[in-house]
Structures are given as C-alpha cells and as structure tokens.
Amino acid sequence: MDLLDQVSELRSEASLPRMVRVRQHFDAPVVADIDGTVARELAPFLTAITPGSRVGITAGSRGIANIGSILRAIGDAVRAHGGDPFIIPAMGSHGGATADGQTEVLHSYGISPETTGMPIVSSMEVREIAHLGDDHDRGPTVFMSETALAADGLIICGRVKPHTDFRGPVESGLAKIMTIGLGKHRGAQTVHAYGTRGLAHWMPRAAQAMVQVSGTVLAGLAILENAYDQTARLVGVAASEIGGAGEAALLEEAKGLMASLPFDDIDVLVVDEMGKNISGTGMDTNIIGRMLIRGVPEFVRPNIRSIVVRDLTDESHGNGAGIGLADIMTQHAARKLDLRATYINGLTSGIGGVQRVQLPIVMPTDVDAICAGVLTCGRGDPENVRVVRIANTLEIGTIEVSETLLDAVRANPRLEILSAPYPLVFDASGNLPVKSPAHASAH
C-alpha cells in the first residue's frame, strides 16, 4: 500500500463557522513606468560598459511581480550602453541543484529568452574565491558561479524584503542573491552550515568578497514590493552598498511596505496554496508568525494555533520546503511533493531547513483537514473558533474570516466587509472549490 493511501479513510468532523469575505486596505505605491525607472536608476552605473561587453544579470527563484518586464528593461539598458546582456540563474540549490532544473524554474516564472530578450546561461560550476574570518572567528569559504566570473560585468537583480529565517541589518535581497544564488549549490550549502546566526553575520561579508574578488559587479537593482505584491520601487544600488548600509536602508523601507494579517490571535489559518514561488519557505514566516528554527526566537504575533495547507503550487515543481511550518495538509498536496527536491532544499538550508521539511499530519480532503485544524487548535469552545482563510501568504488583500471575528473587523478602519456570512461549501469529494478568497466572486 502506498504510504499516503493509509490515510485515505481517515475522517475528522467538527462544526465549522460561517465565513465572511473581507478586504484589507494598505498604502501601496506603484512604479508606473518600469522601463524608464530601470534606465534612470541604472544609468550612473553602466558607463563602464564597453561595446560588446558580456553582462550577466541575475534571476532568482521567487515569484516577483513584473519580473520579466524588469529583466527585459535591464537588458535594454545594458544594450543602450553597448553591452551584450544574458541571464544567470541565481538560486543556490533550487531546481534540483542542476543547470537544466534551474533553467526550468526560471521558465516557470515566465523568465525566458522570449520574454526577456536575453539568453539564459545556466551552469552549476563554481570557483572558490575567498575564505572569511580569521583564527578567532572562522568563517565560510566563498564560492562563486564560474558563469558569473567569466562575465565582463554583472548586475545583481533581486527583491529586498525581510528574511524568513533570521533578523539582521541585511536579510533577503541583493547580498543573498550573490552569496546563496551565485554561490550555487556548493556555496549555499557552505554558508547555510553556519546556521541562521551565521547566515546573518557572514552573508553580507561574503557578498562583498564576491564584489571585490570578481571586480565586475556594476550595480544592483533592488525591487521593493507593496502589500499587494506590486512593484513599489526599483532602486539602483552601488556595488559597494550591496550587503551594506544602502541595502540595509532599503530593507527598513521594505518592512514598512509589507502586508500582514489583521488579527493577532487566530485559531485556524487555512492556506489555499504554498510554494517556492510564494516564499522561500513556502509560506512567508513573517505573515504566519512561525520561525520554527531551534534556538531562534519565535514571533510574538500573530499567534496562530493551527495552520492547514490545502495545496502546493505547480510552480514549486514538488519542492515542499516549509511544509513543516504547517500542522495539517491535504492528501492532494502531499501527493505533489517531490521528496528529493524538498530534502535537497532542507539539507542545504541547515538546521532550519531540516525542521521545516518534516511532514505535518495528512488528511484525505479539505473538509477533513480543516475540521482536524479546528479539533486540534486547543479551543475549548469550538463555537467561537476564529478561522481565517487566505489564498497564500503573498495574496492577503482579500481574505475570508469566520463570523466570530466580525467585531474585530468592524473595529479596524483598514478592513472592509465584502459579503454577508456564508457557510463553507465542499463538493461531493469533500473539497473546496478551486477559487481562493482572493479570486472568488462576492457572495
């Protein structure tokens, strides 16, 4: 018998509350002219390009708004200065730690020669370029992509945002794209071996070592997104500021733009989908309030007692990194897991990765999974259970909340009620419709 078949007849029953569709309103600046903004931000840094120079532009393994257009605009700016641009996959061990796999990941995000106007040059080959630290503070060996080292120039493109594993002056952004992304599988594994505290300490230093040793980093282009996952700002960053004060200032700005769940205490959070295109941890830990790394303090808020995951995105290609952040998942989601890709990601990520790829309880259907969440959330009065349903941790502008949260909704001026209360409706198989709160029509 298949392992997952063992839970096919497992059932869970509980009284589920009626739900209400709610819209959150956030301040949300948007870049109206991507081409013009990219050209303007990068212009001061591209004067060093000589005719025919091969300029590599990084592309990572995250779902970023307008990423194809942004990359195309960078390529156009490079060509306007006489350069010959190409794309370098910068994603550590993702894509199964293979060159073809990383190209496939880019294609799944709509990044291709056709959409960007540039070829993709993918290789997992790296070169050892530096040793960090000294006898008193031994640091990691720094590895860098041979493809990147062979380029005449490099532009580091990436989204700046809070990291899902640690806190520091520089978190997820340009320094990470360099250290982890251009370090490929070997570089990512080496830095992650130092744990989350080591990652916060060594990642910016490794990025600067790569800048100095290569001598070809022209600039960075930082992408900041608003609470609706739209492009809020595009900022040119000097190579010397990657991992430094310039990037740190952008991180603080990004924190102020982030969305969040509107409640501090939630009994059950139903997540329609998680995946690598949503967050490096499948679900953004900053949204769900769970770190789940031994020795790293947990979030104070939100306090979510039970997290139920319904599906894994197709764009994840079976990589279930972060599934351990959930308490319960559906059999449908579990069947989509590629354990090899998931475990490679987990092992590469070190102590945090190992915990976060541990499987939650698997229930056969949506209704069984949600009922199990209600029964195990520790609520002694289930009639007052507080349930929130989201599409994923990127799309929380429109959500579903249980009727029991209506008083809190009415008291919050940034929340708008979109519907009367209605019951969750499951099909004959016990599953919810495909549409999520963010995409459903009003009831």
C-alpha positions as CSV (number, residue, x, y, z in Angstrom):
1,M,0.0,0.0,0.0
2,D,1.2,3.5,-0.9
3,L,2.2,5.4,2.2
4,L,-0.4,8.2,1.6
5,D,-3.1,5.6,0.8
6,Q,-3.1,4.7,4.5
7,V,-4.9,8.0,5.4
8,S,-7.5,7.8,2.6
9,E,-10.2,6.6,5.0
10,L,-9.2,8.9,7.9
11,R,-12.0,11.2,8.8
12,S,-12.4,14.3,11.0
13,E,-15.7,16.0,11.9
14,A,-16.3,19.4,13.5
15,S,-18.7,22.2,13.4
16,L,-17.3,24.9,11.1
17,P,-18.2,28.6,11.4
18,R,-19.8,30.7,8.7
19,M,-17.3,32.9,6.8
20,V,-17.2,36.5,5.6
21,R,-15.1,38.0,2.8
22,V,-13.0,40.9,3.9
23,R,-10.7,43.3,2.1
24,Q,-7.7,44.9,3.7
25,H,-6.6,48.4,2.6
26,F,-2.9,49.2,2.6
27,D,-0.9,52.2,1.5
28,A,0.6,50.9,-1.8
29,P,2.9,53.0,-4.0
30,V,3.4,51.6,-7.5
31,V,6.1,52.0,-10.2
32,A,4.1,53.2,-13.3
33,D,7.0,53.2,-15.8
34,I,9.2,50.2,-15.3
35,D,11.4,50.8,-18.4
36,G,12.0,54.4,-17.6
37,T,12.7,53.8,-14.0
38,V,15.1,51.0,-14.6
39,A,17.0,53.0,-17.2
40,R,17.2,56.0,-14.9
41,E,18.3,54.1,-11.8
42,L,21.0,52.1,-13.6
43,A,22.4,54.8,-15.9
44,P,25.0,56.1,-13.4
45,F,26.4,52.6,-13.0
46,L,26.6,51.5,-16.7
47,T,29.2,53.9,-18.0
48,A,31.9,51.3,-17.5
49,I,30.3,49.1,-20.1
50,T,32.4,48.8,-23.3
51,P,31.0,47.8,-26.7
52,G,30.4,44.0,-26.8
53,S,30.9,43.5,-23.1
54,R,29.0,40.4,-21.9
55,V,26.9,41.5,-18.9
56,G,25.3,38.8,-16.7
57,I,22.0,39.7,-15.0
58,T,20.8,37.6,-12.0
59,A,17.4,36.0,-11.9
60,G,16.3,34.1,-8.8
61,S,13.7,31.5,-7.9
62,R,10.9,33.7,-6.5
63,G,7.6,34.9,-7.8
64,I,8.2,38.6,-8.2
65,A,5.7,40.9,-9.8
66,N,6.7,42.1,-13.3
67,I,10.0,40.2,-13.1
68,G,10.0,39.5,-16.9
69,S,9.5,43.2,-17.7
70,I,12.1,44.3,-15.1
71,L,14.7,41.9,-16.5
72,R,13.9,43.0,-20.1
73,A,14.3,46.6,-19.1
74,I,17.7,45.9,-17.5
75,G,18.8,44.1,-20.7
76,D,17.6,47.1,-22.8
77,A,19.6,49.5,-20.5
78,V,22.7,47.3,-20.9
79,R,22.3,47.2,-24.7
80,A,21.8,51.0,-24.8
81,H,25.3,51.3,-23.3
82,G,26.8,48.8,-25.9
83,G,26.7,45.7,-23.8
84,D,25.6,42.2,-24.6
85,P,23.3,41.0,-21.7
86,F,22.4,37.5,-20.6
87,I,20.6,35.9,-17.7
88,I,22.3,33.9,-14.9
89,P,20.1,31.7,-12.7
90,A,20.9,32.7,-9.1
91,M,19.1,30.3,-6.8
92,G,21.5,28.1,-4.8
93,S,20.4,24.5,-4.9
94,H,16.9,25.1,-6.3
95,G,15.8,23.3,-9.4
96,G,17.2,20.1,-8.0
97,A,20.7,21.6,-8.0
98,T,21.0,21.0,-11.7
99,A,21.7,23.5,-14.6
100,D,18.6,22.3,-16.6
101,G,16.5,22.3,-13.4
102,Q,17.4,26.0,-12.7
103,T,16.5,27.0,-16.3
104,E,13.2,25.2,-15.9
105,V,12.5,27.1,-12.7
106,L,13.1,30.4,-14.5
107,H,10.8,29.3,-17.3
108,S,8.0,28.5,-14.7
109,Y,8.2,32.2,-13.6
110,G,7.9,33.4,-17.2
111,I,11.6,34.2,-17.5
112,S,12.8,33.0,-20.9
113,P,14.7,34.4,-23.9
114,E,11.4,35.2,-25.5
115,T,10.1,37.2,-22.5
116,T,13.3,39.0,-21.6
117,G,15.1,39.2,-24.9
118,M,18.2,37.6,-23.4
119,P,19.6,34.1,-23.4
120,I,19.8,32.1,-20.2
121,V,23.3,30.7,-19.4
122,S,22.9,28.1,-16.7
123,S,25.7,26.1,-15.0
124,M,26.3,24.8,-11.5
125,E,30.1,25.1,-11.8
126,V,31.7,27.3,-9.1
127,R,35.1,28.5,-8.1
128,E,36.5,29.0,-4.6
129,I,37.3,32.7,-4.3
130,A,37.8,33.6,-0.7
131,H,38.0,32.4,2.9
132,L,36.2,34.6,5.5
133,G,37.2,35.2,9.1
134,D,40.4,34.5,11.0
135,D,41.8,32.2,13.6
136,H,39.4,33.7,16.2
137,D,36.4,33.9,14.0
138,R,36.5,31.3,11.4
139,G,34.0,31.9,8.6
140,P,32.9,30.1,5.4
141,T,34.7,29.5,2.2
142,V,33.1,31.7,-0.5
143,F,32.2,30.1,-3.8
144,M,31.1,32.0,-6.9
145,S,29.5,30.9,-10.2
146,E,32.0,30.3,-13.0
147,T,29.5,31.8,-15.4
148,A,29.3,35.0,-13.3
149,L,33.1,35.2,-13.0
150,A,33.5,34.8,-16.8
151,A,31.2,37.8,-17.5
152,D,32.6,41.2,-18.2
153,G,30.0,42.8,-16.0
154,L,27.3,41.8,-13.5
155,I,24.0,43.4,-12.4
156,I,22.5,41.9,-9.3
157,C,18.8,42.0,-9.5
158,G,16.6,40.9,-6.6
159,R,13.8,41.7,-4.3
160,V,14.6,43.2,-0.9
161,K,12.4,42.0,2.0
162,P,12.6,40.6,5.5
163,H,14.1,37.1,5.6
164,T,12.1,34.1,6.7
165,D,14.9,32.6,8.8
166,F,16.7,35.3,10.7
167,R,16.9,39.0,11.6
168,G,19.7,41.3,10.8
169,P,20.6,44.7,9.1
170,V,20.6,42.9,5.7
171,E,18.2,40.0,5.2
172,S,16.6,38.8,1.9
173,G,17.9,40.8,-1.0
174,L,20.9,41.5,-3.2
175,A,23.6,40.1,-0.8
176,K,21.6,36.9,-0.6
177,I,21.3,36.7,-4.4
178,M,25.0,36.9,-4.6
179,T,26.1,34.7,-1.7
180,I,23.4,32.0,-2.0
181,G,22.3,32.5,-5.6
182,L,25.6,32.9,-7.3
183,G,27.2,30.6,-4.8
184,K,25.1,27.8,-6.4
185,H,24.6,24.5,-4.5
186,R,28.0,24.4,-3.0
187,G,28.2,28.0,-1.9
188,A,24.6,27.9,-0.4
189,Q,25.4,24.7,1.5
190,T,28.6,26.1,2.9
191,V,27.1,29.4,4.2
192,H,23.9,27.7,5.5
193,A,26.1,25.3,7.5
194,Y,26.8,28.2,9.9
195,G,23.1,28.3,10.9
196,T,20.8,31.3,10.9
197,R,23.0,33.4,13.1
198,G,26.0,32.7,10.9
199,L,23.9,33.5,7.8
200,A,23.1,36.9,9.2
201,H,26.7,37.6,10.1
202,W,28.5,36.1,7.1
203,M,26.2,36.7,4.2
204,P,26.9,40.4,3.7
205,R,30.6,39.8,4.1
206,A,30.5,37.0,1.5
207,A,28.7,39.3,-0.9
208,Q,31.3,42.0,-0.5
209,A,34.1,39.4,-1.0
210,M,32.4,38.4,-4.3
211,V,32.2,42.1,-5.3
212,Q,35.8,42.7,-4.6
213,V,37.3,39.5,-6.0
214,S,35.3,39.5,-9.2
215,G,35.7,43.2,-9.8
216,T,32.9,43.1,-12.3
217,V,29.8,43.9,-10.3
218,L,28.4,47.1,-12.0
219,A,25.4,47.6,-9.7
220,G,22.4,46.1,-8.0
221,L,18.8,46.7,-8.9
222,A,16.7,46.3,-5.8
223,I,13.0,45.5,-6.2
224,L,10.6,46.6,-3.4
225,E,7.0,45.4,-3.4
226,N,3.9,46.8,-1.7
227,A,1.4,45.0,0.3
228,Y,-0.5,43.9,-2.8
229,D,2.7,42.3,-4.3
230,Q,3.0,45.1,-6.9
231,T,6.3,46.8,-7.8
232,A,6.6,49.7,-5.4
233,R,10.1,50.8,-6.1
234,L,13.1,50.0,-8.3
235,V,16.4,51.3,-6.9
236,G,19.9,51.2,-8.4
237,V,22.4,50.2,-5.7
238,A,26.2,50.7,-5.9
239,A,28.2,47.5,-5.8
240,S,29.9,48.7,-2.6
241,E,26.5,49.1,-0.9
242,I,25.3,45.5,-1.6
243,G,25.2,43.9,1.9
244,G,26.0,47.4,3.3
245,A,24.2,50.5,4.6
246,G,22.5,51.1,1.3
247,E,20.8,47.7,1.2
248,A,20.0,47.9,4.9
249,A,18.1,51.1,4.4
250,L,16.1,49.5,1.6
251,L,15.2,46.6,4.0
252,E,13.7,49.0,6.5
253,E,11.7,50.6,3.7
254,A,10.5,47.2,2.6
255,K,9.3,46.3,6.1
256,G,7.1,49.3,6.1
257,L,5.5,48.3,2.8
258,M,4.7,44.7,3.9
259,A,1.2,43.3,4.3
260,S,0.2,41.5,7.4
261,L,-2.8,39.5,8.8
262,P,-5.2,41.9,10.6
263,F,-5.6,39.7,13.8
264,D,-3.0,38.9,16.5
265,D,-4.8,35.7,17.6
266,I,-6.1,33.1,15.1
267,D,-7.2,29.6,16.0
268,V,-7.0,28.1,12.5
269,L,-5.4,29.6,9.4
270,V,-6.4,27.8,6.1
271,V,-3.8,28.4,3.4
272,D,-5.1,27.5,-0.1
273,E,-1.6,27.1,-1.5
274,M,2.0,27.3,-0.5
275,G,5.2,27.1,-2.6
276,K,8.6,28.3,-3.6
277,N,7.1,30.9,-5.9
278,I,5.3,32.3,-2.9
279,S,8.2,32.3,-0.5
280,G,11.5,30.5,0.0
281,T,9.8,28.8,2.9
282,G,6.6,28.0,1.0
283,M,4.7,30.4,3.4
284,D,6.2,33.7,4.5
285,T,7.1,33.3,8.1
286,N,6.6,37.0,8.6
287,I,3.0,36.6,7.7
288,I,2.2,33.3,9.6
289,G,4.3,34.2,12.7
290,R,6.2,31.0,12.8
291,M,10.0,30.7,12.6
292,L,10.4,27.0,13.7
293,I,14.2,27.0,14.0
294,R,15.8,25.7,17.1
295,G,17.5,28.5,19.1
296,V,15.8,31.3,17.1
297,P,13.1,33.3,19.0
298,E,9.5,32.9,17.7
299,F,7.4,35.8,16.6
300,V,5.2,37.5,19.2
301,R,2.4,38.0,16.7
302,P,0.4,36.7,15.0
303,N,-0.3,33.8,17.3
304,I,-1.8,31.1,15.0
305,R,-2.6,27.8,16.8
306,S,-3.2,25.6,13.7
307,I,-2.2,26.0,10.1
308,V,-3.9,23.9,7.4
309,V,-2.4,23.8,3.9
310,R,-4.6,22.7,1.0
311,D,-2.2,22.7,-2.0
312,L,1.3,23.0,-3.2
313,T,1.8,25.3,-6.2
314,D,2.7,23.8,-9.6
315,E,5.5,26.3,-9.9
316,S,7.2,24.6,-6.9
317,H,7.9,21.5,-9.0
318,G,7.3,19.4,-6.0
319,N,9.6,21.3,-3.7
320,G,7.8,21.4,-0.4
321,A,10.3,23.4,1.6
322,G,8.5,24.9,4.5
323,I,5.8,22.3,4.7
324,G,6.8,21.6,8.3
325,L,5.5,25.1,9.2
326,A,2.0,23.6,8.7
327,D,0.2,21.4,11.2
328,I,-2.1,19.7,8.7
329,M,-2.0,19.2,5.0
330,T,-4.3,17.5,2.5
331,Q,-3.6,14.3,0.7
332,H,-3.7,16.2,-2.6
333,A,-0.9,18.5,-1.5
334,A,1.1,15.6,-0.1
335,R,0.9,13.7,-3.4
336,K,2.5,16.6,-5.2
337,L,5.7,16.5,-3.0
338,D,9.0,15.7,-4.7
339,L,10.8,14.5,-1.6
340,R,14.2,14.6,-3.3
341,A,13.9,18.2,-4.3
342,T,12.3,19.0,-0.9
343,Y,15.1,17.3,1.1
344,I,17.9,18.8,-1.0
345,N,16.5,22.2,-0.1
346,G,16.1,21.2,3.5
347,L,19.6,19.8,3.8
348,T,21.1,22.8,2.0
349,S,19.3,25.2,4.4
350,G,20.8,23.6,7.5
351,I,19.1,23.4,10.9
352,G,16.1,25.4,9.9
353,G,15.6,23.5,6.7
354,V,15.6,20.1,8.4
355,Q,12.7,21.1,10.8
356,R,10.8,22.8,8.1
357,V,10.6,19.8,5.7
358,Q,9.1,17.5,8.3
359,L,5.7,16.4,7.2
360,P,2.6,17.5,9.1
361,I,-0.5,15.3,9.6
362,V,-2.0,14.4,6.2
363,M,-5.8,14.3,5.9
364,P,-7.6,13.0,2.8
365,T,-9.8,16.0,1.9
366,D,-10.2,19.7,2.6
367,V,-13.1,19.3,5.0
368,D,-11.2,16.6,6.9
369,A,-8.1,18.8,7.1
370,I,-10.0,22.0,8.2
371,C,-12.0,20.0,10.8
372,A,-8.8,18.5,12.1
373,G,-7.4,22.0,12.5
374,V,-10.4,23.1,14.5
375,L,-10.3,20.0,16.7
376,T,-6.6,20.4,17.5
377,C,-6.3,24.2,17.9
378,G,-6.9,24.0,21.7
379,R,-10.2,25.8,21.6
380,G,-12.4,24.6,24.5
381,D,-15.5,26.4,23.0
382,P,-15.4,25.4,19.3
383,E,-18.5,27.5,18.6
384,N,-16.2,30.6,19.0
385,V,-13.3,29.3,16.9
386,R,-11.5,32.0,15.0
387,V,-10.8,30.9,11.4
388,V,-9.0,32.8,8.6
389,R,-8.6,31.6,5.1
390,I,-6.1,33.1,2.6
391,A,-5.0,32.3,-0.9
392,N,-1.4,32.2,0.0
393,T,1.0,34.4,2.1
394,L,1.5,36.8,-0.9
395,E,-2.2,37.4,-1.5
396,I,-3.8,38.6,1.7
397,G,-5.5,41.7,0.4
398,T,-8.8,39.8,0.3
399,I,-9.4,37.1,2.9
400,E,-12.1,35.0,4.4
401,V,-12.7,35.3,8.2
402,S,-15.1,33.5,10.5
403,E,-18.2,35.2,11.7
404,T,-16.7,35.1,15.2
405,L,-14.1,37.8,14.1
406,L,-16.7,40.3,12.8
407,D,-16.5,42.5,15.8
408,A,-12.7,42.8,15.3
409,V,-13.3,43.5,11.6
410,R,-15.7,46.3,12.3
411,A,-13.3,47.9,14.8
412,N,-10.5,48.0,12.3
413,P,-10.7,51.0,9.9
414,R,-8.5,49.4,7.3
415,L,-10.9,46.4,6.9
416,E,-13.9,46.4,4.6
417,I,-16.7,43.7,4.8
418,L,-17.5,42.4,1.3
419,S,-20.2,39.8,2.0
420,A,-22.8,38.5,4.4
421,P,-21.9,35.4,6.4
422,Y,-22.0,32.2,4.4
423,P,-21.1,28.5,5.1
424,L,-18.0,26.9,3.5
425,V,-19.3,24.7,0.7
426,F,-17.5,21.5,-0.1
427,D,-18.0,19.3,-3.2
428,A,-19.0,15.7,-3.2
429,S,-15.4,14.7,-2.6
430,G,-15.1,16.9,0.5
431,N,-13.0,19.6,-1.2
432,L,-13.4,23.4,-1.5
433,P,-13.8,25.0,-4.9
434,V,-10.5,25.9,-6.6
435,K,-11.2,29.6,-6.2
436,S,-9.5,31.2,-3.2
437,P,-10.7,34.2,-1.1
438,A,-8.6,36.5,-3.3
439,H,-10.2,35.3,-6.5
440,A,-13.7,34.4,-5.5
441,S,-16.7,36.5,-6.6
442,A,-18.7,38.2,-3.9
443,H,-21.4,36.2,-2.2
